[in-house]
Amino acid sequence: MSTVSVNNRGKADIKFLIPVMASFFVMGFVDLVGTATNYIKPEFHLSNSQTNLFTSMVFFWFLIFSVPTSVLMNKIGRRRTVLLSIVVTSLAMLLPVIAYIAMSGTSRYVMMIVSFSLLGIGNALMQVSLNPLLTVFVGGDRLASTLTTGQFVKAIASFFAPIIAGWGAAAFNAWWILYAVYLVVGVVIGVALAFDKVEEPLPDAGKATILSCFKLLGKRIVLLCFLGIICHVGIDVGVNAQAPRILMEHTDVTLEVAGGATSVYFAFRTIGCLTGGLILHRLSNKFALRCCGVIMLSSAICYAIFAMIAVNPPQWLFYLATALIGFGNSNVFSLFLSHALLKMPKHQNEISGLMMMGLLGGAIFPPIMGTLADHFGQIGSISMIAIGALYVLGVSIFYRLLQTRDGKEIEA
Protein backbone atom coordinates (compact mmCIF):
# COMPACT_ATOMS: atom_id res chain seq x y z
CA MET A 1 0.00 0.00 0.00
CA SER A 2 1.43 3.38 -0.93
CA THR A 3 2.14 6.04 1.67
CA VAL A 4 0.23 9.30 1.63
CA SER A 5 2.50 12.33 1.66
CA VAL A 6 1.56 16.00 1.80
CA ASN A 7 4.66 16.76 -0.20
CA ASN A 8 3.66 14.35 -2.96
CA ARG A 9 -0.06 14.93 -3.16
CA GLY A 10 -0.37 18.49 -1.87
CA LYS A 11 -3.63 20.07 -0.80
CA ALA A 12 -5.68 16.91 -1.33
CA ASP A 13 -3.96 15.33 1.66
CA ILE A 14 -4.78 18.28 3.91
CA LYS A 15 -8.44 17.24 3.67
CA PHE A 16 -7.51 13.76 4.86
CA LEU A 17 -5.31 15.17 7.62
CA ILE A 18 -8.12 17.18 9.28
CA PRO A 19 -9.96 14.21 10.90
CA VAL A 20 -6.60 12.86 12.05
CA MET A 21 -5.70 16.15 13.74
CA ALA A 22 -9.22 16.39 15.19
CA SER A 23 -8.64 13.03 16.86
CA PHE A 24 -6.07 14.75 19.06
CA PHE A 25 -9.02 16.55 20.65
CA VAL A 26 -10.38 13.16 21.75
CA MET A 27 -6.92 12.33 23.04
CA GLY A 28 -7.26 15.38 25.30
CA PHE A 29 -10.22 13.80 27.11
CA VAL A 30 -7.72 12.01 29.34
CA ASP A 31 -6.81 15.31 30.98
CA LEU A 32 -10.29 15.75 32.42
CA VAL A 33 -9.26 13.28 35.13
CA GLY A 34 -7.70 16.11 37.14
CA THR A 35 -10.91 18.11 37.02
CA ALA A 36 -13.06 15.07 37.80
CA THR A 37 -10.97 14.01 40.80
CA ASN A 38 -11.33 17.44 42.39
CA TYR A 39 -15.12 17.04 42.33
CA ILE A 40 -15.04 13.38 43.34
CA LYS A 41 -12.76 14.02 46.32
CA PRO A 42 -15.33 15.80 48.55
CA GLU A 43 -18.26 13.72 47.25
CA PHE A 44 -16.72 10.44 48.41
CA HIS A 45 -14.67 11.92 51.30
CA LEU A 46 -11.27 10.90 49.93
CA SER A 47 -7.76 11.93 51.04
CA ASN A 48 -5.17 13.39 48.66
CA SER A 49 -3.50 10.02 48.16
CA GLN A 50 -6.81 8.17 47.70
CA THR A 51 -8.02 10.75 45.19
CA ASN A 52 -4.84 10.52 43.16
CA LEU A 53 -5.32 6.76 42.88
CA PHE A 54 -8.22 7.57 40.54
CA THR A 55 -5.69 9.27 38.30
CA SER A 56 -3.43 6.25 38.56
CA MET A 57 -6.30 4.06 37.36
CA VAL A 58 -6.27 5.97 34.09
CA PHE A 59 -2.54 5.88 33.43
CA PHE A 60 -1.85 2.43 34.83
CA TRP A 61 -3.32 0.98 31.64
CA PHE A 62 -0.52 2.45 29.55
CA LEU A 63 1.78 -0.06 31.23
CA ILE A 64 -0.52 -2.93 30.23
CA PHE A 65 -1.74 -1.91 26.76
CA SER A 66 0.91 0.27 25.11
CA VAL A 67 3.23 -2.41 23.76
CA PRO A 68 0.44 -4.91 22.85
CA THR A 69 -1.24 -2.05 20.97
CA SER A 70 1.87 -1.57 18.85
CA VAL A 71 1.67 -5.25 17.90
CA LEU A 72 -2.07 -4.92 17.18
CA MET A 73 -1.34 -1.86 15.05
CA ASN A 74 1.00 -3.93 12.91
CA LYS A 75 -1.94 -6.26 12.17
CA ILE A 76 -4.92 -3.94 11.65
CA GLY A 77 -3.23 -0.62 10.82
CA ARG A 78 -2.92 2.70 12.59
CA ARG A 79 -6.21 4.32 11.53
CA ARG A 80 -8.33 1.34 12.61
CA THR A 81 -6.56 1.31 15.96
CA VAL A 82 -7.38 5.00 16.41
CA LEU A 83 -11.03 4.26 15.59
CA LEU A 84 -11.09 1.49 18.21
CA SER A 85 -9.66 3.92 20.76
CA ILE A 86 -12.40 6.46 20.06
CA VAL A 87 -15.07 3.80 20.62
CA VAL A 88 -13.58 2.86 24.01
CA THR A 89 -13.13 6.53 24.99
CA SER A 90 -16.73 7.34 24.05
CA LEU A 91 -17.92 4.51 26.29
CA ALA A 92 -15.81 5.99 29.10
CA MET A 93 -17.66 9.29 28.58
CA LEU A 94 -21.07 7.61 28.60
CA LEU A 95 -20.74 5.75 31.92
CA PRO A 96 -20.50 8.84 34.22
CA VAL A 97 -23.58 10.32 32.55
CA ILE A 98 -25.48 7.14 33.42
CA ALA A 99 -23.97 7.08 36.91
CA TYR A 100 -25.04 10.61 37.82
CA ILE A 101 -28.48 10.34 36.26
CA ALA A 102 -29.50 6.91 37.52
CA MET A 103 -27.16 5.95 40.38
CA SER A 104 -25.87 7.10 43.76
CA GLY A 105 -23.56 6.02 46.56
CA THR A 106 -21.44 2.92 46.03
CA SER A 107 -22.91 2.16 42.59
CA ARG A 108 -21.89 5.58 41.32
CA TYR A 109 -18.43 5.19 42.86
CA VAL A 110 -17.90 1.84 41.11
CA MET A 111 -19.16 3.24 37.80
CA MET A 112 -16.65 6.08 38.03
CA ILE A 113 -13.85 3.59 38.64
CA VAL A 114 -14.86 1.67 35.51
CA SER A 115 -15.09 4.91 33.53
CA PHE A 116 -11.61 6.02 34.58
CA SER A 117 -10.22 2.61 33.63
CA LEU A 118 -11.87 2.66 30.18
CA LEU A 119 -10.61 6.19 29.64
CA GLY A 120 -7.08 4.96 30.32
CA ILE A 121 -7.44 1.96 28.00
CA GLY A 122 -8.89 4.08 25.19
CA ASN A 123 -6.20 6.71 25.58
CA ALA A 124 -3.46 4.10 25.57
CA LEU A 125 -4.78 2.75 22.25
CA MET A 126 -4.98 6.27 20.83
CA GLN A 127 -1.62 7.57 22.00
CA VAL A 128 0.17 4.57 20.51
CA SER A 129 -1.56 4.71 17.13
CA LEU A 130 -2.37 8.37 16.46
CA ASN A 131 1.15 9.79 16.78
CA PRO A 132 2.75 7.44 14.21
CA LEU A 133 -0.30 7.92 11.95
CA LEU A 134 0.96 11.47 11.48
CA THR A 135 4.17 10.15 9.92
CA VAL A 136 2.03 9.12 6.93
CA PHE A 137 1.66 12.84 6.23
CA VAL A 138 4.88 14.42 7.49
CA GLY A 139 8.36 13.44 8.61
CA GLY A 140 11.88 14.73 9.04
CA ASP A 141 12.45 18.08 10.72
CA ARG A 142 8.75 18.95 10.64
CA LEU A 143 7.64 15.91 12.66
CA ALA A 144 8.26 17.48 16.08
CA SER A 145 6.37 20.66 15.16
CA THR A 146 3.48 18.64 13.68
CA LEU A 147 3.28 16.46 16.78
CA THR A 148 3.25 19.64 18.85
CA THR A 149 0.40 20.99 16.72
CA GLY A 150 -1.47 17.80 17.60
CA GLN A 151 -0.69 18.47 21.26
CA PHE A 152 -2.08 21.97 20.74
CA VAL A 153 -5.38 20.46 19.58
CA LYS A 154 -5.26 18.08 22.56
CA ALA A 155 -4.62 20.99 24.91
CA ILE A 156 -7.78 22.73 23.69
CA ALA A 157 -9.85 19.83 25.06
CA SER A 158 -7.84 19.94 28.28
CA PHE A 159 -8.33 23.70 28.60
CA PHE A 160 -12.09 23.61 28.24
CA ALA A 161 -12.65 20.64 30.59
CA PRO A 162 -12.53 22.58 33.90
CA ILE A 163 -14.46 25.47 32.37
CA ILE A 164 -17.31 23.22 31.22
CA ALA A 165 -17.31 21.37 34.57
CA GLY A 166 -17.40 24.64 36.50
CA TRP A 167 -20.20 25.97 34.33
CA GLY A 168 -22.19 22.77 34.77
CA ALA A 169 -21.70 22.87 38.55
CA ALA A 170 -22.76 26.51 38.81
CA ALA A 171 -25.66 26.44 36.36
CA PHE A 172 -27.13 22.97 36.92
CA ASN A 173 -25.32 21.58 39.97
CA ALA A 174 -24.01 18.97 37.52
CA TRP A 175 -20.25 19.20 36.91
CA TRP A 176 -20.49 15.85 35.12
CA ILE A 177 -22.18 17.51 32.15
CA LEU A 178 -18.60 17.70 30.93
CA TYR A 179 -18.81 14.00 30.09
CA ALA A 180 -21.99 14.47 28.04
CA VAL A 181 -20.47 17.29 26.00
CA TYR A 182 -17.29 15.38 25.25
CA LEU A 183 -19.28 12.23 24.42
CA VAL A 184 -21.04 14.06 21.58
CA VAL A 185 -17.78 15.57 20.31
CA GLY A 186 -16.03 12.20 20.42
CA VAL A 187 -18.75 10.48 18.40
CA VAL A 188 -18.67 13.20 15.72
CA ILE A 189 -14.89 13.00 15.35
CA GLY A 190 -15.02 9.19 15.26
CA VAL A 191 -17.54 9.24 12.41
CA ALA A 192 -15.41 11.75 10.47
CA LEU A 193 -12.30 9.57 10.83
CA ALA A 194 -14.26 6.44 9.86
CA PHE A 195 -15.08 8.02 6.49
CA ASP A 196 -11.58 9.47 6.06
CA LYS A 197 -9.32 8.04 3.38
CA VAL A 198 -5.79 7.49 4.63
CA GLU A 199 -3.41 5.14 2.87
CA GLU A 200 -0.74 3.82 5.17
CA PRO A 201 1.97 1.19 5.04
CA LEU A 202 0.89 -2.01 6.77
CA PRO A 203 4.00 -3.67 8.26
CA ASP A 204 4.48 -7.40 8.36
CA ALA A 205 2.08 -8.60 11.07
CA GLY A 206 4.53 -11.28 12.19
CA LYS A 207 7.56 -9.00 12.41
CA ALA A 208 6.91 -7.32 15.74
CA THR A 209 6.33 -9.13 19.01
CA ILE A 210 5.90 -7.88 22.56
CA LEU A 211 9.35 -9.23 23.41
CA SER A 212 11.00 -7.52 20.43
CA CYS A 213 9.38 -4.25 21.45
CA PHE A 214 10.72 -4.42 25.00
CA LYS A 215 14.18 -5.30 23.72
CA LEU A 216 14.32 -1.84 22.14
CA LEU A 217 14.49 -0.36 25.64
CA GLY A 218 18.03 -1.69 25.66
CA LYS A 219 18.88 1.12 23.27
CA ARG A 220 20.13 4.07 25.34
CA ILE A 221 18.35 6.64 23.20
CA VAL A 222 15.03 4.81 23.49
CA LEU A 223 15.37 4.43 27.27
CA LEU A 224 16.23 8.09 27.88
CA CYS A 225 13.33 9.28 25.71
CA PHE A 226 11.04 6.83 27.53
CA LEU A 227 12.06 8.26 30.92
CA GLY A 228 11.60 11.78 29.55
CA ILE A 229 8.00 11.02 28.63
CA ILE A 230 7.42 9.54 32.11
CA CYS A 231 8.54 12.85 33.62
CA HIS A 232 6.48 14.91 31.17
CA VAL A 233 3.24 13.04 31.79
CA GLY A 234 3.87 12.72 35.51
CA ILE A 235 4.20 16.49 35.82
CA ASP A 236 1.27 17.10 33.49
CA VAL A 237 -1.17 14.91 35.41
CA GLY A 238 0.29 15.75 38.81
CA VAL A 239 -0.08 19.50 38.35
CA ASN A 240 -3.51 19.01 36.82
CA ALA A 241 -4.69 17.21 39.95
CA GLN A 242 -2.60 18.84 42.67
CA ALA A 243 -2.36 22.54 41.73
CA PRO A 244 -5.90 23.45 42.90
CA ARG A 245 -5.15 21.79 46.24
CA ILE A 246 -1.91 23.73 46.62
CA LEU A 247 -3.89 26.94 46.21
CA MET A 248 -6.76 25.90 48.49
CA GLU A 249 -4.50 24.74 51.30
CA HIS A 250 -2.60 28.03 51.42
CA THR A 251 -5.48 30.45 50.77
CA ASP A 252 -9.19 30.60 51.50
CA VAL A 253 -10.40 30.19 47.90
CA THR A 254 -13.14 27.68 47.03
CA LEU A 255 -12.80 24.66 44.76
CA GLU A 256 -14.71 26.42 41.97
CA VAL A 257 -12.12 29.23 42.04
CA ALA A 258 -9.11 26.98 42.60
CA GLY A 259 -10.21 24.78 39.71
CA GLY A 260 -9.36 27.70 37.47
CA ALA A 261 -5.69 26.89 38.12
CA THR A 262 -6.12 23.89 35.84
CA SER A 263 -7.40 26.19 33.11
CA VAL A 264 -4.39 28.46 33.59
CA TYR A 265 -2.09 25.47 33.24
CA PHE A 266 -3.73 24.25 30.06
CA ALA A 267 -4.05 27.78 28.65
CA PHE A 268 -0.29 28.23 28.82
CA ARG A 269 0.29 24.67 27.69
CA THR A 270 -1.90 25.48 24.68
CA ILE A 271 0.11 28.64 24.02
CA GLY A 272 3.29 26.60 24.32
CA CYS A 273 2.03 23.99 21.87
CA LEU A 274 1.01 26.66 19.39
CA THR A 275 4.41 28.33 19.73
CA GLY A 276 6.19 25.00 19.34
CA GLY A 277 4.16 24.12 16.27
CA LEU A 278 5.40 27.33 14.65
CA ILE A 279 9.07 27.36 15.64
CA LEU A 280 10.26 23.90 16.72
CA HIS A 281 11.37 22.97 13.19
CA ARG A 282 13.70 25.99 13.31
CA LEU A 283 15.31 25.05 16.65
CA SER A 284 17.65 22.24 17.56
CA ASN A 285 16.18 19.52 19.75
CA LYS A 286 18.91 20.17 22.30
CA PHE A 287 18.21 23.90 22.62
CA ALA A 288 14.44 23.37 22.78
CA LEU A 289 14.77 20.78 25.58
CA ARG A 290 17.10 23.07 27.51
CA CYS A 291 14.61 25.94 27.33
CA CYS A 292 11.83 23.62 28.53
CA GLY A 293 13.93 22.37 31.45
CA VAL A 294 14.88 25.87 32.64
CA ILE A 295 11.28 27.11 32.49
CA MET A 296 9.94 24.05 34.34
CA LEU A 297 12.57 24.30 37.09
CA SER A 298 11.73 27.99 37.50
CA SER A 299 8.10 26.97 38.02
CA ALA A 300 9.02 24.47 40.75
CA ILE A 301 10.97 27.19 42.56
CA CYS A 302 8.00 29.58 42.38
CA TYR A 303 5.65 26.88 43.72
CA ALA A 304 8.07 26.17 46.59
CA ILE A 305 8.33 29.84 47.57
CA PHE A 306 4.52 30.15 47.50
CA ALA A 307 4.08 27.07 49.71
CA MET A 308 6.69 28.22 52.23
CA ILE A 309 5.07 31.60 52.87
CA ALA A 310 3.08 30.98 56.04
CA VAL A 311 0.53 33.81 55.88
CA ASN A 312 -1.29 35.19 52.83
CA PRO A 313 1.10 34.01 50.11
CA PRO A 314 0.71 36.08 46.92
CA GLN A 315 -1.64 34.30 44.56
CA TRP A 316 0.08 35.86 41.55
CA LEU A 317 3.16 33.79 42.43
CA PHE A 318 1.08 30.60 42.35
CA TYR A 319 -0.44 31.49 38.99
CA LEU A 320 2.99 32.44 37.62
CA ALA A 321 4.29 29.01 38.62
CA THR A 322 1.28 27.33 37.01
CA ALA A 323 1.73 29.31 33.81
CA LEU A 324 5.45 28.50 33.64
CA ILE A 325 4.99 24.77 34.15
CA GLY A 326 2.23 24.71 31.53
CA PHE A 327 4.35 26.54 28.97
CA GLY A 328 7.58 24.71 29.76
CA ASN A 329 6.06 21.23 29.73
CA SER A 330 4.07 21.75 26.53
CA ASN A 331 6.71 20.59 24.03
CA VAL A 332 8.64 18.01 26.06
CA PHE A 333 6.49 15.11 24.82
CA SER A 334 6.91 15.96 21.14
CA LEU A 335 10.65 16.52 21.46
CA PHE A 336 11.33 13.14 23.07
CA LEU A 337 8.84 11.22 20.89
CA SER A 338 9.96 12.67 17.55
CA HIS A 339 13.61 12.08 18.43
CA ALA A 340 12.95 8.40 19.16
CA LEU A 341 10.78 7.89 16.06
CA LEU A 342 13.31 9.51 13.73
CA LYS A 343 16.24 7.58 15.18
CA MET A 344 14.54 4.23 14.45
CA PRO A 345 12.25 4.79 11.43
CA LYS A 346 11.84 1.07 10.66
CA HIS A 347 10.40 0.43 14.11
CA GLN A 348 8.01 3.36 14.49
CA ASN A 349 5.05 1.26 15.63
CA GLU A 350 7.11 -0.50 18.29
CA ILE A 351 8.82 2.73 19.40
CA SER A 352 5.45 4.45 19.65
CA GLY A 353 4.19 1.65 21.90
CA LEU A 354 7.21 1.94 24.16
CA MET A 355 7.05 5.73 24.34
CA MET A 356 3.36 5.64 25.14
CA MET A 357 4.05 3.15 27.90
CA GLY A 358 5.91 6.11 29.37
CA LEU A 359 2.52 7.68 30.00
CA LEU A 360 2.40 5.49 33.08
CA GLY A 361 4.17 8.50 34.56
CA GLY A 362 0.62 9.70 35.09
CA ALA A 363 0.14 6.71 37.38
CA ILE A 364 3.48 7.14 39.17
CA PHE A 365 3.71 10.84 39.98
CA PRO A 366 0.20 11.64 41.35
CA PRO A 367 0.06 9.00 44.13
CA ILE A 368 3.59 9.90 45.20
CA MET A 369 2.68 13.60 45.15
CA GLY A 370 -0.49 12.90 47.12
CA THR A 371 1.36 10.81 49.72
CA LEU A 372 4.09 13.43 50.10
CA ALA A 373 1.42 16.13 50.45
CA ASP A 374 -0.35 14.14 53.17
CA HIS A 375 2.88 13.70 55.15
CA PHE A 376 4.93 16.84 54.43
CA GLY A 377 2.43 19.35 53.11
CA GLN A 378 2.29 20.58 49.54
CA ILE A 379 6.02 21.29 49.47
CA GLY A 380 6.34 17.49 49.25
CA SER A 381 4.24 17.28 46.10
CA ILE A 382 6.17 20.20 44.60
CA SER A 383 9.43 18.27 45.03
CA MET A 384 8.20 15.75 42.44
CA ILE A 385 7.69 18.57 39.93
CA ALA A 386 11.27 19.65 40.56
CA ILE A 387 12.59 16.10 40.00
CA GLY A 388 10.87 15.85 36.61
CA ALA A 389 12.11 19.28 35.58
CA LEU A 390 15.68 18.42 36.59
CA TYR A 391 15.58 15.29 34.44
CA VAL A 392 14.55 17.24 31.32
CA LEU A 393 17.20 19.86 32.00
CA GLY A 394 19.82 17.20 32.71
CA VAL A 395 19.18 15.38 29.42
CA SER A 396 19.51 18.66 27.53
CA ILE A 397 22.83 19.40 29.26
CA PHE A 398 24.20 15.92 28.51
CA TYR A 399 22.51 15.76 25.12
CA ARG A 400 25.27 13.65 23.61
CA LEU A 401 23.60 10.69 25.36
CA LEU A 402 20.74 11.05 22.85
CA GLN A 403 23.12 10.88 19.90
CA THR A 404 24.73 7.89 18.18
CA ARG A 405 28.50 7.68 18.06
CA ASP A 406 28.78 7.64 14.29
CA GLY A 407 25.79 9.89 13.57
CA LYS A 408 23.92 7.10 11.80
CA GLU A 409 20.43 5.88 12.57
CA ILE A 410 20.36 2.97 14.99
CA GLU A 411 18.43 -0.12 14.09
CA ALA A 412 17.60 -3.19 16.09
C-alpha positions, -999 to 999 in steps of 0.1 A, spaced: 0 0 0 14 34 -9 21 60 17 2 93 16 25 123 17 16 160 18 47 168 -2 37 144 -30 -1 149 -32 -4 185 -19 -36 201 -8 -57 169 -13 -40 153 17 -48 183 39 -84 172 37 -75 138 49 -53 152 76 -81 172 93 -100 142 109 -66 129 120 -57 161 137 -92 164 152 -86 130 169 -61 147 191 -90 166 206 -104 132 217 -69 123 230 -73 154 253 -102 138 271 -77 120 293 -68 153 310 -103 158 324 -93 133 351 -77 161 371 -109 181 370 -131 151 378 -110 140 408 -113 174 424 -151 170 423 -150 134 433 -128 140 463 -153 158 485 -183 137 473 -167 104 484 -147 119 513 -113 109 499 -78 119 510 -52 134 487 -35 100 482 -68 82 477 -80 107 452 -48 105 432 -53 68 429 -82 76 405 -57 93 383 -34 62 386 -63 41 374 -63 60 341 -25 59 334 -19 24 348 -33 10 316 -5 24 296 18 -1 312 -5 -29 302 -17 -19 268 9 3 251 32 -24 238 4 -49 228 -12 -20 210 19 -16 189 17 -53 179 -21 -49 172 -13 -19 151 10 -39 129 -19 -63 122 -49 -39 116 -32 -6 108 -29 27 126 -62 43 115 -83 13 126 -66 13 160 -74 50 164 -110 43 156 -111 15 182 -97 39 208 -124 65 201 -151 38 206 -136 29 240 -131 65 250 -167 73 241 -179 45 263 -158 60 291 -177 93 286 -211 76 286 -207 58 319 -205 88 342 -236 103 325 -255 71 334 -240 71 369 -250 106 378 -285 103 363 -295 69 375 -272 59 404 -259 71 438 -236 60 466 -214 29 460 -229 22 426 -219 56 413 -184 52 429 -179 18 411 -192 32 378 -167 61 380 -138 36 386 -149 17 355 -151 49 335 -116 60 346 -102 26 336 -119 27 302 -106 62 296 -71 50 303 -74 20 280 -89 41 252 -62 67 256 -35 41 256 -48 28 223 -50 63 208 -16 76 220 2 46 205 -16 47 171 -24 84 165 12 98 168 27 74 142 -3 79 120 10 115 115 42 101 99 20 91 69 17 128 62 49 144 75 84 134 86 119 147 90 124 181 107 88 190 106 76 159 127 83 175 161 64 207 152 35 186 137 33 165 168 32 196 188 4 210 167 -15 178 176 -7 185 213 -21 220 207 -54 205 196 -53 181 226 -46 210 249 -78 227 237 -98 198 251 -78 199 283 -83 237 286 -121 236 282 -126 206 306 -125 226 339 -145 255 324 -173 232 312 -173 214 346 -174 246 365 -202 260 343 -222 228 348 -217 229 385 -228 265 388 -257 264 364 -271 230 369 -253 216 400 -240 190 375 -203 192 369 -205 159 351 -222 175 322 -186 177 309 -188 140 301 -220 145 280 -205 173 260 -173 154 252 -193 122 244 -210 141 216 -178 156 203 -160 122 204 -187 105 184 -187 132 157 -149 130 154 -150 92 153 -175 92 124 -154 117 105 -123 96 108 -143 64 99 -151 80 65 -116 95 61 -93 80 34 -58 75 46 -34 51 29 -7 38 52 20 12 50 9 -20 68 40 -37 83 45 -74 84 21 -86 111 45 -113 122 76 -90 124 69 -73 157 63 -91 190 59 -79 226 93 -92 234 110 -75 204 94 -42 214 107 -44 250 142 -53 237 143 -18 221 145 -4 256 180 -17 257 189 11 233 201 41 253 184 66 232 150 48 235 154 44 273 162 81 279 133 93 257 110 68 275 121 83 309 116 118 296 80 110 286 74 95 321 85 129 336 65 149 312 32 130 318 39 127 355 42 165 358 13 171 335 -12 149 354 3 157 388 -1 195 383 -35 190 368 -47 172 400 -26 188 427 -24 225 417 -59 234 429 -52 218 462 -19 237 466 -39 269 462 -68 259 485 -45 247 513 -26 280 514 -55 304 508 -92 306 515 -104 302 479 -131 277 470 -128 247 448 -147 264 420 -121 292 420 -91 270 426 -102 248 397 -94 277 375 -57 269 381 -61 239 358 -74 262 331 -44 285 336 -21 255 332 -37 243 301 -41 278 286 -3 282 288 3 247 277 -19 255 247 1 286 240 33 266 243 20 240 219 10 267 194 44 283 197 62 250 193 42 241 163 54 273 146 91 274 156 103 239 167 114 230 132 137 260 133 153 251 167 176 222 176 162 195 197 189 202 223 182 239 226 144 234 228 148 208 256 171 231 275 146 259 273 118 236 285 139 224 315 149 259 326 113 271 325 99 241 343 126 243 371 117 280 375 81 270 380 90 245 408 110 272 426 80 296 424 56 269 437 81 262 466 83 298 476 45 302 475 41 271 497 67 282 522 51 316 529 31 310 560 5 338 559 -13 352 528 11 340 501 7 361 469 -16 343 446 1 359 416 32 338 424 11 306 423 -4 315 390 30 324 376 43 290 386 13 273 370 17 293 338 55 285 336 50 248 341 22 247 315 44 265 290 76 247 298 61 212 297 41 217 265 67 206 240 86 180 261 65 151 248 69 160 211 106 165 215 113 131 231 88 112 209 100 127 176 136 121 184 129 84 192 108 79 161 133 95 137 162 76 152 145 42 145 122 48 114 118 11 107 104 4 141 80 34 145 50 13 156 71 -5 183 88 27 194 54 44 197 42 17 219 72 19 242 71 57 243 34 56 251 41 31 279 59 61 294 25 77 300 24 55 331 42 85 346 6 97 351 1 67 374 35 71 392 37 108 400 2 116 413 1 90 441 36 99 452 27 136 451 -5 129 471 14 108 497 41 134 501 14 161 504 -4 141 532 29 137 552 49 168 544 24 193 531 23 206 495 60 213 495 63 175 493 42 173 461 62 202 446 94 183 450 82 157 424 77 186 399 113 196 406 126 161 400 109 158 366 121 193 356 157 184 366 156 153 344 145 172 313 172 199 320 198 172 327 192 154 294 195 187 275 228 194 293 242 159 285 225 158 251 253 136 236 236 107 254 207 110 229 231 109 199 247 79 182 285 77 181 288 76 143 258 99 136 239 71 118 204 59 126 204 30 150 184 -1 141 176 -32 161 
